[in-house]
Amino acid sequence: MLMEPILEKRMWPRHQLKIPISLKYSDAKTFHRTWHAGETYDVSVDGMRIVSSAVTDIQPEITLEILCFPPNQQAYSDINEPEPVSMSGVVIWRDIRSGMAGIRLNS
């Protein structure tokens, strides 16, 4: 039996890249907005997979505010502390066991 080829739905390739992040979302029950720590697992032009203990609390379709903290790289030695990069995105999927979630970035 021949297997069907798996078709990739993503338009852009993902690159494994681990960057510390903070994420925030509105809790529909309490309306609290608290920052949670996490890390990117992989990143593309229009999305990312993240790892965070907050994944157990977020639901698909929730909008997240995300701050990425790029590491200080020697290529940019004149920048002592790079500024965090702010973005927002929508949770597309989550896996509670692994603590991972797929985020589609807003343009």
Beta strands, then each sheet from edge to edge (+ up, - down):
strand 1: 15-16
strand 2: 20-24
strand 3: 36-43
strand 4: 47-51
strand 5: 63-68
strand 6: 85-95
strand 7: 100-105
sheet 1: 1+ 3- 2+ 5- 6+ 7- 4+
end
